[in-house]
Amino acid sequence: MNKNLRWKVITILAVLVIFFGIGVYPILAQRYSLPAPGWMQAKQLKLGLDLKGGVHLVLRVHTDDALRITTTTTSEQLREALRNANVNIGAITVQSPLAFRVEGVPQDKDAEFRSLADQEAATNYERSSGVGGSYDFTMKQNIERNLREQTVVQALDTIDRRVNDLGVAEPTIARHGNQGDQILVQMPGVTEVARAKEIIRNTAILELKLVEAGPAPSREALLQSRNGVLPPDMEVVTGAAQPNSGETGTVYFLVRKVAAVTGRDLRGAQPSMDENGRPAVSFTLNADGSRKFAAVTSANIGRALAIILDNRVQSYPTIEGRISNEGRISGNFTPQETADLSLILRSGALPASMSYLEERVIGPSLGADSIRSGVIASLAGLAFVIVFMLIYYKLSGINAIVAMVMNLIILIGMMAYLGSTMTLPGIAGFILTMGMGVDSNVLIFERIKEELAAQRGVRNAVNAGFSRVFLTLLDTHVASLIAAAFLFQFGTGPIRGFATTLSIGLLTNLFTSIFVSKTLFELILSRRPATAQQPQTLSI
Amino acid sequence: MKIFNTPNFNFVRWRWQAIALSLIIVLAGAAMVYRHGLPLGVEFEGGSMVVLRFEQPPDLQQIRNALATGMPGGDDAIVQSYGETSQHQVMVRVSEVGAESGGELSRAANLVIDTLQKANVGKFTEQSREVVGPVVGQQLKRQGTLATILALAGILVYIGLRFQFSFALGAVAATIHDLLVTLAFLVFFGYDITLNVIAAILTITGYSVNDTIVVFDRVRENMRSMRRDNLEHVVNVAVNQTLARTIITAGTTLLSVVALYLFGGEALRGFAFTMIVGIISGTYSTIFIAAAIAIMLQRGKPMKGQSAAAATPAERTPRRRARAS
């Protein structure tokens, strides 16, 4: 064996050992409980959701919600500023999530209005020139874009905290699609789908607002004392009547639009009991929230404070003294609901509402079935190909089989090393790689046969077979890689797994079919040098 | 061992008949799509699908009746057995989804489960569920179409760079042929077009081009050594020279995909079927269609090594970059 050839063989063996160690051995070790060091197990081939079982969700964040809140807040601030400056105007109406309109600005107050409006709204909104005392304010485009982006990022963070709080191992939470407002959530191993979905989606906007009137049995009754007119800085919210309050069914409250304390001021929340021993959620406030809460409670002793969750009044305790840093939400909860609600409140409110666009649930037993049939199909494919190659190419068939098996080992090792995920279509890619790997060898072997038929001698025939086919192989692999690249771009999850497996398989195949297979031929020919009596032969 | 001893079939002579046969298959497929629409999977069409595992062998007709009477739109539900019969699995698909607002999306799927739980069809557990709203469906449909078109365009450009442009067109025409024939067979055999099937179709594009490149590479090589022969003859020799390879590689890949079809389980059956048809069609188009189209497109242009040889000696042009114009 010459030196050059020896190095080639050593390289091949080293590659084989390394990739076997990274990819195949950990799987065997786990299955048959063989000893394996920790670093080896940490790098194990990852299984996709379709093989492991779990939940795959796609949500859309309604970023319009966040824009509407900003627009409403700005318009309310402007209203407040105008009132303080004694500028009387007709009306302020929110036209869309992006725009509000001020009407009836008196001629003599026009300059004053403009300066106030610029103060309050100029950073985020474009003001129209104003015709007949009516002004339109439209959110600037870059502000809109930033706000939408910020909303999705915030939602992503919140969902991330909630899913982690649920105790899901290795979840995927990521931006999805090309619209920019979709979020993908994958939770392996989760089976309580309905609960997980509800926890993720719950906006959980908590607001504590002073009650100006109510509870009343109807909206009309509530506004009776104000001649049926809703004051501009107030709003009507509903809730369930509290027990022992003499009211039944849905009751109505008139509350201040501006909240005393919101969910943003929370420091923590945990399940607890109320004074009647019913499940409740206790919360503590951060420094900023405590200051605000102390100011409001000390100034309003004896009045009711509505605790509003997602626009519904949960309870309306009377303020009995100055409270600074803690409070309690009681209502008609089960213990499970208080646990979930605390989790959601701790993780923070979502900046906008969300809806589900796609939902896939794969039961763990279905995933296990897929793995089993995938393994059986791979082994069957392997057996078919091995039998065929041995019959058709005789001893040279062994070369092709060694190259193919090595290709599969490198493929598994490479995927484990790169942290790629094996999916169900990925298994198909694996089996396909087998077929395509043999394809390259067949191309080479057929060429060698042709060259042998032309009586050029064994060594020359082998060399010519490999060198002439090299560029063809390159062309075919590049063409397939192009298709795989677009496939990778196109899909998430399973399809991406397929594209990854196929791409890596194509690359490793170039190595095994050209380098490994050729070295094997050289090895065989070096063992049987030609003699004068007996010319070299090749079993092909 | 050899399957052919110096094969010398006149494939090029049969090109018109081959094109006619392909056209018939594709047109028949198109007619079926025109009448019944393209059968799309849940992920593209939108809808709800659940897989249920029963404790006892399920009675599909009973399940259909229960759905038809128990829920609105239930008479349009598709009820099929899923996977091996010993697993007692049933797939139920309805075209409805809940509204894409709030947490309503899976309402239709829940309704299917509730209806069957109330009806007397035997005990079952839910194995998997797939609910896709129209937004995601549209998105996937657009992306799938785009990915296929871009992959084809990418391959066209690559072959255009490596070979003469008429060959690139021939290869892509052969690939489109394989896509259409595969789609036609999917329709004939009632397979839904799912994400996995799209993956298989894109793999077919790569595979089909693979095959074609091998033949074209041979044609290019022969053009140098067989300058006096006409193009039909050169192409025909190339097809014959690579015939054993074309058939064997198709055979080995086919073997592995058949294993997938037989043992790979229900979820990969559509994928495996698509691959089987695609590989057979790819082999057929490599032998009969690709070269035929290249010949048609090439005709009328001077061939490298004939008139072009006078201007630029073929020996001087770099071996691989050589391009006739």
Interface residues (C-beta under 8 A of the other chain):
Chain A: D50 V58 R60 G177 N178 Q179 V193 K197 E198 R201 S353 S355 Y356 L357 E358 E359 R360 V361 I362 G363 S365 L366 D369 S370 R372 S373 G374 I376 A377 S378 A380 G381 L382 F384 V385 F388 M389 I391 Y392 Y393 K394 L424 P425 I427 A428 I431 L432 M434 G435 M436 V438 D439 V442 L443 E446 K449 E450 L471 T472 D475 T476 V478 A479 S480 L481 I482 A483 A484 A485 F486 L487 Q489 F490 G491 P494 I495 F498 A499 L502
Chain B: M1 K2 V51 R53 G83 Q87 E100 S101 G102 G103 E104 L105 S106 A109 T125 E126 Q127 S128 R129 E130 V131 V132 G133 V135 V136 Q139 Q143 G144 L146 A147 T148 L150 A151 G154 I155 Y158 I159 R162 L195 N196 I198 A199 A200 L202 T203 T205 G206 Y207 V209 N210 I213 V214 D217 Q241 T242 A244 R245 I248 T249 G251 T252 T253 L254 L255 S256 V257 V258 A259 L260 L262 F263 G264 G265 A267 L268 F271 A272 M275 R320
